[in-house]
Amino acid sequence: MGVFVFLPLVLPLTAWPIARLAEQHLHPRTATRLLTAVAAVMALCSTVCLALVMVVGTAQLPGNPLPDGWSDPEVRAAVPYDEVVGKAAIPALCAVVAASARALWRHGRVRRRAHRALAGLPGTGVAVLPDDVPYAYALPGGRRDRVVVSTALLDCLEAGERRALFAHERAHLAAGHHRFLLAVRLAALANPFLRPLRTAVSYTAERWADETAARTVGDRRTVATAIGKAALVSRGTPVATLAGLAAPGPVPRRVAALLGPAPVVRTWPPVFTSVGLAAWAAAAGTAVSAMSSANAAVTMFLILRAATPL
């Protein structure tokens, strides 16, 4: 395997330029899908390679349940600096698994609690709660997807702004933005180098819903006003993987984007532009990461198979 086993751990650096430029130059829908796909693939590849390195480290521990042949010099020679990185990969992979499990558990717990709190309300697509705390968010799952909003936030908005609010939250539900947010959150936990992509997707998912709401309402300024008002009074969403009108992030940039012209929809940016070159660099990094992890996995399988007595 050589140093190729380490490449997927650092190749997410190739996606940093597109994480920054996609927010500014790509349509939010295209940016969200592209960045999420890149983050998911790179996180999977880096986790696979971390697991392969961990096998070498675990095989060196006394009393481990692995076959004795897995600690042979031929096996350890497949990983450079096996004495150090092999054992360091054990706590690293354990930390990744623990953090990902905790994030999934918290995401599921918050959703279950939210659905239980709405159990006694009519089964409509909108749940208006009498609460002095202003908030609004999209709640997927359960019997049906629902928009949850408090009376305190509705009281802060005018009629047109309320329509923009509901259109925004319904856009989150229709496009399944919670899945994108959860995917990039898990990816960032698997590889810290993917955190810029998580931040970018949190923003582009909101921009995607902003543009959908603007088309539904037919007035970009009204949506911008609703976002600005909600950001001033709202506390956001109960968990980062649930989307909402006043989600944390660069709200002034969202408002400024809505006050300008609608973004052009493109499936892929032009090649000879900064965003196009960044997109191709990220795509190349993702492809190399996938090939490196696949090569490392196959090589390790063959080595372990040869080292394991029949």
MONORRA-V968823 format. One record per residue. N is the residue number from 1. SS is DSSP state (H for helix, E for strand, L for the rest). D_FIRST is the distance of its C-alpha to the first C-alpha in Angstrom with 1 decimal. Layout:
# MONORRA-V968823
n->(N N)
ss->(SS SS)
d_first->(D_FIRST D_FIRST)
This chain:
# MONORRA-V968823
n->(1 2 3 4 5 6 7 8 9 10 11 12 13 14 15 16 17 18 19 20 21 22 23 24 25 26 27 28 29 30 31 32 33 34 35 36 37 38 39 40 41 42 43 44 45 46 47 48 49 50 51 52 53 54 55 56 57 58 59 60 61 62 63 64 65 66 67 68 69 70 71 72 73 74 75 76 77 78 79 80 81 82 83 84 85 86 87 88 89 90 91 92 93 94 95 96 97 98 99 100 101 102 103 104 105 106 107 108 109 110 111 112 113 114 115 116 117 118 119 120 121 122 123 124 125 126 127 128 129 130 131 132 133 134 135 136 137 138 139 140 141 142 143 144 145 146 147 148 149 150 151 152 153 154 155 156 157 158 159 160 161 162 163 164 165 166 167 168 169 170 171 172 173 174 175 176 177 178 179 180 181 182 183 184 185 186 187 188 189 190 191 192 193 194 195 196 197 198 199 200 201 202 203 204 205 206 207 208 209 210 211 212 213 214 215 216 217 218 219 220 221 222 223 224 225 226 227 228 229 230 231 232 233 234 235 236 237 238 239 240 241 242 243 244 245 246 247 248 249 250 251 252 253 254 255 256 257 258 259 260 261 262 263 264 265 266 267 268 269 270 271 272 273 274 275 276 277 278 279 280 281 282 283 284 285 286 287 288 289 290 291 292 293 294 295 296 297 298 299 300 301 302 303 304 305 306 307 308 309 310)
ss->(L L L H H H H H H H H H H H H H H H H H H H H H H L L H H H H H H H H H H H H H H H H H H H H H H H H H H H H H H H H L L L L L L L L H H H H L H H H H L L L L L H H H H H H H H H H H H H H H H H H H H H H H H H H H H H H H H H H H H L L L L L L L L E E E E L L L L L L E E E E L L L L L L E E E E E H H H H H H L L H H H H H H H H H H H H H H H H H L H H H H H H H H H H H H H H L H H H H H H H H H H H H H H H H H H H H H H H H H H L L H H H H H H H H H H H H H H L L L L L L L L L L L L L L L L L H H H H H H H H H L L L L L L L L L L L L L L H H H H H H H H H H H H H H H H H H H H H H H H H H H H H H H H H H L L L)
d_first->(0.0 3.8 6.5 5.8 5.9 9.2 10.6 12.4 14.1 15.8 16.3 19.5 21.1 21.5 23.8 26.2 28.4 29.0 29.7 32.5 33.8 33.8 36.4 38.7 38.3 37.1 39.2 38.5 37.6 35.1 33.6 33.4 31.6 29.2 28.2 28.0 25.7 23.3 23.4 22.9 19.9 18.2 19.2 17.8 14.4 14.3 15.7 13.2 10.3 12.8 13.6 10.2 10.3 14.0 13.6 12.2 15.1 17.6 17.1 18.2 21.4 24.5 26.2 23.3 23.8 20.4 20.4 20.5 17.8 15.2 15.9 15.6 14.2 11.7 10.3 10.6 9.0 5.4 6.5 8.6 12.3 11.9 15.7 16.4 13.9 13.5 17.3 17.9 16.0 18.6 21.6 19.9 19.1 22.6 24.2 22.7 23.9 27.3 27.9 27.2 29.4 32.1 32.1 32.4 35.1 37.0 36.9 38.2 40.8 42.3 42.6 44.2 46.6 47.5 48.3 50.3 52.3 53.2 54.1 57.9 57.9 58.7 55.8 55.8 53.0 54.1 54.8 57.1 57.2 60.2 58.4 59.4 55.8 54.7 51.4 50.0 46.8 45.4 44.9 42.9 43.0 45.8 48.5 48.1 46.7 49.1 49.9 51.0 53.3 55.8 59.5 59.1 56.7 58.8 61.8 60.1 59.6 62.1 62.3 60.2 57.5 57.4 56.7 53.9 52.5 52.6 51.2 48.3 47.5 47.9 45.4 42.8 43.5 43.7 40.3 38.6 37.6 36.9 33.9 32.4 33.3 31.8 28.5 28.1 29.2 26.6 23.9 25.2 25.1 21.4 20.5 23.3 22.3 23.8 27.2 28.7 28.1 29.8 32.8 33.0 33.1 35.7 37.8 37.3 38.0 41.3 42.0 41.4 44.0 46.2 46.4 47.0 49.8 51.2 51.5 53.0 55.5 56.2 56.5 53.6 55.8 56.7 53.0 52.4 55.4 54.3 50.9 52.5 55.1 52.6 50.3 53.3 54.3 51.4 49.1 46.2 44.4 43.9 40.1 37.7 36.5 40.0 41.4 44.9 47.2 47.1 43.5 42.3 41.2 42.7 45.9 47.7 45.1 45.5 49.2 49.1 47.0 49.5 52.4 50.8 50.4 48.1 44.6 43.8 41.7 38.8 35.8 33.8 34.9 35.9 33.2 35.0 35.7 33.9 33.1 32.0 29.6 28.3 27.9 25.9 23.7 23.0 22.6 20.0 18.1 18.3 17.1 14.1 13.4 13.9 11.8 8.7 9.5 10.4 7.4 5.4 8.7 9.3 6.4 7.5 10.9 11.0 10.0 12.5 15.0 15.1 15.5 18.2 21.6 23.8)
